[in-house]
Structure formats: C-alpha cells, structure tokens
C-alpha cells in the first residue's frame, strides 16, 4: 500500500506508474512551463519506440529560456539568475527518435504537450472516478530558433536500417519553425484540448490574475499578468463542494431596493427565461403582504428580505467566480515558481473530501436545499404559456425568490469514523500543495524529481506540523 503524507523523490511518470488505480481524490499541480526554466535534474528519456534500441544520442539542442519569447538581454539575465540556462537542452536518438532531456526543455512545444499528455494519462488512471484535477499552465511566445522538431511521424525506417516501424525516423539537423516569431504558442489550450480528446472532462478554465506580475519591456503588446488553471474531472458525477466569495459592497444595498415592473428585463429577453434577479419586486416598505410584510416593515427592505428582516439571499456570498486575483508569494528557498497558498486552498476545499467513511468508503457531502427562483430551470416552447399556468415569456412558474438552505452533511450510518481524502501533486516543487493539504486536514502525496526541492518541502511540512500543534 502506498504510504501517505509523504513526498516521493523521482520522475513523475515513473512514480505515477507505481501508484494503484483510483488512488487520489484530487490532483493539484503546476508542471514545468515550456522553455522557461531549467531545474538541472537528471534527464529523462521520452518517446521510446516499441522496439529495443541502443540509443545513439545526437548533439544537444539548446533551448534558450525567455519568459516573453522575445529578444530581451535584461530579462534573459534575470531569468538565468532564477534557474534558466542556455546551456541546458536535450538530444534526439539518431536511431529511433527518442528524446532525452528535462520536461519543459523540449525543442518543440508540440513535443512538450505530448509529454504532458503522457503523464496525465497516468494521472487519469490514478485519480478516483469521483476525483478532480487542477492544472496550472503558462504560455509563451515563439522566437526565431525555438520550436524545432526532428521527429517525423509520417516516415518509416527503411530496410537498410533494420526496422520498419512507421513514425520512428529522425533527422536532427532538419530544424523547422512551426510558428511565426512573436506568435503566442497557445500551449495551455493545446494541452486542454489534448486532455479532452484523451477522455478528460473540462469543467472550467480558471484565471490566476497575478496582482504583482513582473514588468515586461515589450512595447508592441500588452503585459501578461495571468496564467491558466484548468479544472478537469473523469466522470460526470464527481465530488465538488461549492465555494463562495464575498458579496460585493454594492450587492447588499441593491438587494434592498425595489425593481420596476416596466424595465426591459422584467419580461425577459425574447425566448429566454426571466431571471429571478430581474423580476419586479417592490420596496419592502411598500410590499404589503406580498412578501410577508404588512406595509410597515423595515425601511428599504424589499422582497429579498422576510418580514423579520431575514435576507433571502445567501449570506455566505456568491458562487466563486473563475478569475482569482492574488499576488505571487515570495519564498526564501532556492525555488522560483512556488504556488500561492491562497490559490490552492479553494481547489482542495472544493475537490478533496475531508470525511470519507472508513468502512463503506462513502464521502460525507454537504446537504443543501434550494427553493424558489429560476436558477437551473430550462427554457421551453412558450406557445400558450398562459393556458399552462406559466408567466408568459418568462416560461417558469413563479416559485418565489431564490433561497439556499444548509442542512448539514450526509451520514452513511456506519458509525465507523471518517478518514480524509488524498491530494496528489506530481510536480511537487517546494511542497506548497502538500503544506496546504496538511493544513486543511487532508492526506497528501507529492512527487518531485529534484532532491533539493524534496528537502525544502519536507522542512516546510515539519514546520507546518509544529505550528499546527501550537494552535
């Protein structure tokens, strides 16, 4: 059985293959971005052919790391200080086309995406059917010498070379540009499309808006201040606990105001259901008995409040949006791409259960009852609406204002106690995902190729445990 609450030193793909099926409840990770930073780890062999090969490695193809993908000596020097190097690259095998090097140092972004998809095929196997997967991935720009490929999947080895395996032919010196210079490579979306083609279900594209992004000296485009986080699942029914964000400062006063019965949204747009937020509602003071009032209620309270002033909207806030504005966080150790803990927290809270029955394995889920409103109601043919008891173009019977009621958690009845879910990070780095999982009461397993980073992560976890004991 795989040990929990540990960071494993090794290559992500190799270690993942040793983990059992349906092992993890949630995956949170950030793979090395393409052509940005060298981590100086032992090079791995990728794209090995289906036949044995005594590899003959060709000359090293260097990958110069530019965050912007454009000529910028100052930024280049800065990136080198943070681990980038133009002396790091990889080699192709002249016999079979395999490539040896670090993930992220591939000469072709297509090759990089292919390697990522190979890793996430194993992640798919290891993730539980009800599991969730969050992947942060950045983009880059094509420059004059990057995105070279020496692999031709349309060619076959000839008989003189002793093999007839279609697709495994290599010409290392044939370097071709696949995108114009300065063109955005769209690596995150190529990856996301590849994931869905491989069976994953993409539920969201999240945006990490970095409030303190590095300045860029480019003058012919806008400064990039975000990265993408893709939210994937394996099946249509999966574990997810809804997360909320605070209501904006203007929401509460707006909920106290009346809404006219003659504005353009009161009947809904043609062919659309009237949203409950757009329905006419009187000011609470003028409501009479329509909303439980008697005409002398609290000043300025409307139909979104009961007679006693109890709000009919969810005070915990609104459903969390997809743009998360957070700064990057400094880290004293020699790792230059650490997660922000506040970024990871809602992913784990939403995607990894805290209570799983030790006997039957059922997840304890929050029970929420929703009443009223039109949220979740579908559009229908509005012909003869009035004869059907409908509201006209709105199309949905009036069930009152939307309310959300928390009714505790499910209970399987085994009375055997609960264990927590498992968070997996196959690109663990300095261990931020594992630290947050520990703080939130979840199990964790990290995988990291660089032993120095493993040591950093273990030290951080030890400090976390000590701090939790003091609370």
N, C-alpha and C positions, 0 to 999 in steps of 0.2 A: 504494500500500500504506500502511495506517495506521501511523504512527510509534509505536513502543513506548516505554515508560518515560517517559511524559510526562503532564502534566495539561493538559487542554484547557479553555479558557475559553468558556463558552456554556451555553445551555439544554439540559438533559439530553435532552429529547425530540428536539430538532432535531439535536443532535450524534449521538445514537444512530442516527438515520436515515441518517447518512453513513457509519457503520461497516459493514463487509461481513458477510454471513451467516456463521454458525458461526465467529465470531472469537475469543471469550473462552472460557477453560476454567472460570472461576469468577467469580461476582459476589458481592461483599460490600458492603453499603451500609446506610445509615440515612437514609431520606427525611425531609424536614422533617415534624415531627409537626403534626397539625391544631390550629390555633388556639392555638399555644403561643408562637411566637417569630417576629418579623419580621426578615428578613435584608436588607431595604432594597435589593433588586435590581430590575432593570428588569422591570416587569410583563409577563407573557406572556398571549397570547390563547388561550383554550381553548374547546372545544366549537363550533368554527366550523361553519356549516351547509354542506351540499353545493352551495350556490349562492353566487355572489358577493354580498357585502354591504358597503355603505358604512356602517360601524358608527356608530351614534348612542349613545354611552355615557351611561348614566344617572348618578344621584348615587351617590357612594361609599357602600358598605355596610361599616361598620367592624366589625372582628372583634376583640373585646377578649380578650387572651390571659390566661387564668387556668390555671395548671397543674392546679389542683384542680377547676376549673369552678364554684367557689363564691365567694360574696362574701367577699373577704379583702383589705382595703386594704393590710395589711403585705406580704402575698405579692405582691399586684399591683405594689407599688412595687419589690419585689425583682426580679420578672420584667422590669419595664421597664428596670431597670439592666442586665439581661442581654440586651437586644435587643427585648423585647416593646414593643408600642405600640398604643394605641387609636386612633391617627391613620392606621393602615395598613388598607387593605381592598381592595375591588375594585368594578368596575362591570359591570353587565349591559348588553348592547346591546338597545335597545328594539325593534329591527327583527328580529333573528334569534335572540336568546337566548344569543349567545356571552358569555363572561365574561373579563374582563381583570384579572389580578392575580397575586400570588405563589402558588406551590404551598404549601398549608398555611393560606392566608388565605381560603379559600372560605367563604361564609356557610353552607354546608350540608356536614355530614360525608359525606353520600352523594355529593355532587359531588366532594369531595376524594378519596374512594375511587375514583370513576370516573376521575379524572385519573391517579391512581397506576396503575390497571389499564391505561390507555392507554400509559403509559410502559413498563410491564413487558411489554406486547405486543411492543414493540421490543426489550426485553432478551431475550425469548424467541427472537426471530429472530437476534440477535447471538450468543447463547450456543451453544456446540457441543452436538451431540446427547448427548455424554457429560459435559456440564458440570453444575455445581452452582450454586445461588443461595441466599444467606443474606441475609435482610432483617430488620433490627431495626425495630420499630414500637411506639410507646407509645399508650396510650389516654387518654381524658379524660372529663369529666362534662358533661352538658348543663346549661346555665344558662338563665335566662329569655329572653334575646334571641339566643342563638346557634342554629345550625341552622335558618336561614331559607332558603327556596328560592323563586325566582321563575320557575323553569322547569317547564313543564307538558308532559310528554311525550305526554299524551293528546289535546292540542288541535292544531288546524291553523290556519295563517294563512288568513284569508278572502280572497275575490277582490278586495276593495277594497284590500287591502294588496299585491296584485300577485303573491302567491306562494301555492302550495298544497302546502307541504311539511309533512307531518304531524310534529308534535312540536316545531316551532320557533316557539313562541309564548311571549312573556314578559310578565309583569305584575310589574314590580319592586316595586310597593308592596304586593303581597299576601304578607306575611311570616307564615308559619305555623310553630309549634313542632311538631316531629315526635316529640319525646320529652319526658317529664315532667322538670321541673327535678330536678337531682341524680342523674339516671339515667346510669349508665355507658353510653357510646356503643357499646362493643364494636367499635371501628374496626379493631383488628388482625384480629379474626375475620371481619368483613365483607370485609376485604381478602383474607384467606386463602381464604375460600370463593369469592370472585370469581376468584382466581388458578386454583383447581382447575377452576372452570367454564370458564375460558379455555384449559384444556389442560395446565396445570402439574400435576405430581405432588408432593404434600406429603409429605415423609418424616419430619419431626419438627417439634414445637413446642418450642423451647428457651426456658429462662427465665434471663435475666440478673438474678440476685439481687444487688442493689446494697447492699454492706455498709455504705456510708456515705451512705445516701439522705438527702435533705433532710427535716427535720421538717415536719410538716403540722399546722396548728392545728385541723383538724376534730375534732369530738367525738362525731359520730354515725356514724362508720365507722372502719375500720382504715387505718393508714398504708400507702400503696402503696410498696413497696420493690423493684419489679422492672419489667422490660419484656420483651416477647416477641421472640424471634428465630425466624423461620420458615425452614425448610430445604426448598427446592424443587429438583426436577430435571425434565428434559424427557422422559426415557425411562426404562424400567425397568432398563436396563443403563447404568450410568454409572460414572465414576471416583470411587472413595472409598477412602482409606487409613485403616484403623481407627485410632482414637486411644484412648489409655489414660489412666487416672488412678490415682494410688497406691492400693494396698490400704489399707483402714482398719487402725488399730492393733490391732483385735480379730481380724482375719482370720487372721493367721499362727498365733496360739495355737489358734484354733478348728480350723484345718486339721490341727493336731497331736493333736486329741482324737478319741476313739472316738465312734461313733454307735450307739445301741442298735438292736437288731433288733425291738423291740416298741413304738416310738413311733408316733404316729398317721400320720406321713408315710412310714413305711417301706414300705408297700404302695401309697402314692399315694392321693389322693382318688378317690372313685368316678368312673370314666370319664376319669381323667387318667393321663398317663404319669408314672412315678416319676422325679423329677429326680435326677441323679447326686449332687447335694449332700445329698440326703435318704436315700440308700441306706445300709443298715447297713455300718459298717466298724469293724474292731477297732483298738484302740490298737496302734501299731507294735510295741511290745514284746511283745504277745501275738499277733502276726499269724501266726506260724508261717511256712509257705511260701506263704500266700495272695497276698501282695503282694511276693514275692521275699525275704521275711525268713526268719530261722532261729530266731526266738524270743529272740535276744539282741541285737536291733538297738538303734539309738539310742533313748535314753529319751524317751518320749512321742511318738515319731514314729508316724504312723498310715498308712493306705492311701493318703494323699495324698503320701507320700514313698516313693521306692525304697529298696532295701536299703542303698545307699551314702549315703542322706540327701538325694538329689537330689529337689527338690519336683516334684510332678506338676501343679501349678497354675502359671499364667503369672506370672512374677516381675515383668514389666513393669507389672503392675497389672490392673485390671478395665476392661472396655469403658466408655468415658467416658459418664457419665450426662447427663441433659438439663437439670439445674439447675446453673448455673455461678455460684458465689458469688464475686464480685470487686468491689472498690471502683471507683467512678469515679475518674478521674485528673485532677488539675489540669493546666491548660495556660496558659502565660504569655501567649499571644497573645489577641487580641480575638475569640475563638471560644468559645462557651459550651456546646457539645454535642459534644465530641470523644470518640471511641472510647477504650476502654482497650485497649492493645496486646495484653495477655494474653487479651482476649476474642476478638480477631481471629485470633490465631495458630493455634488448633486448627481454625478454619474453613478457612484457607488450606492448612494441612498436610493436612487431610482431603480437601479438594475441588479442589486445584490440583496437578497433577503437576509434579515437579521435572525429570523426564527424559522427553523426547519425541524419538524418532529424527528426525534432520534429513532423512533420506532417505525413509523409508516413513511417518513420522508416527505410528507406534505408541507407545503410552505404556508405559514401563517400570514394571511393577507389582510390589509385594512378593508373594512366594510364601509362603503359609502353609499348613501341613498340620495338620489337626486329627484327632485319633484319640480313640476312647473316648467315654464319656458318652452322654447322650441329647439334648444340645443340637441343635436342628434336626430332631429326629425327630418325626413327627406321630402323633397319636392314631389308633387304628383300632378296629374292632369286636373286643372282647375275648372273643367266644364261642370256646370250645375253644382257649384260649391254650396250655394245656399240650401239646395234641396238635401244636401248631405250633412247639413248642420255645421258646415265649415264657416270660415271667416272671410270668404271672398278670395281675393288674390293671395292672401296670406297662406291659405291652404291647410293650416293646422288649427284644430280646436284650441280655444283659449284655456289653458290649464293654470293660469296664474303665473306669477313671477318665478324665475328660476331660484331654487334653493338647493344647497348641498348640506347633507347631514351626516356626520361621522358616527358610526355605530360600533366602534371598537374593532376587534380583529377576529378572524375566523379561528376556530379551535377544532382540531380533529377528534378530540375526546380521548386520545391515547393516554394522557397524563404521564408521558414518559420523559418529559423535558424537551428542551429545544437546543439545537446547535445552530451556528451561523453559517451563512454561505461562504463561498470561496471566490476571492478576486485573484485573477491571473494577469500578470504583466510580463509578456515575453521579451520586452525590451526595457528592462527594469532601470537601467542607468543608476542614479544615486538613490533609488528606492523610494521616491515620493509616493507612488501608488501604494506601496506596501505600508508606509507610515500612516497614510490616511485610512487605509483599510483597518489597521490596528486600532487607530483612534475611534473608529466607528463601530468597533466590536465585530468585525468580520475576519475570517481567516484569509490568508494571502499566500501566494506562491509567486516569486519573481524569478526571471531568467535573465542573466547578464553575462556577456562574453568577456568583458574586461574585469579581471580580478581586483583591480584598484577600486572600481566603482562598486563591486560587491562589498568590499571592506567599508566603503563610505556608507552604503545602505545599511549594513549590519550595525554600524556605530549609531546611525540615526535611529534605528529601531530600538536599540538598547536604551538610548536616551529617552525615547518616547515611552517605553515601558516604565522607566524610573519616574518620569513626570506623571504618568497616569496613577502610579502608586501614591503620589503625594496629594492627589486630589481627593 
